[in-house]
Amino acid sequence: LGWAGVFGLCLVASVVWGHAYPAMRVWAVLALVTALGPMGVWAAGLMRRRWGAGGGAGGGGLDAELAPVGVGEGEGAPSFGQRKPA
């Protein structure tokens, strides 16, 4: 958050002092997005956990569709990312 504050201050300073160079503002905006990106991904993960993964009528969503196949059934090592057999 410290770097986001620095880049936010750069944007504010460019407006206050009249430094209207597009490259300066684009640089500050891209740096601000880069600094806040990880927090946005984290917040999106929290929202997904809080409100579920979706799924519609069948329920379960992506997590149920991509569950490990063959775990505990004596079929060897679990293979992740495969759909459950119907």
Buried (B, 14 or more C-beta within 10 A) or exposed (E): EEEBEEBBEBBEEBEEEEEEEEEBBEBBBEBBEEBBEEEEEEEEEEEBEEEEEEEEEEEBBEEEEBBEBBEEEEEEEEEEEEEEEE
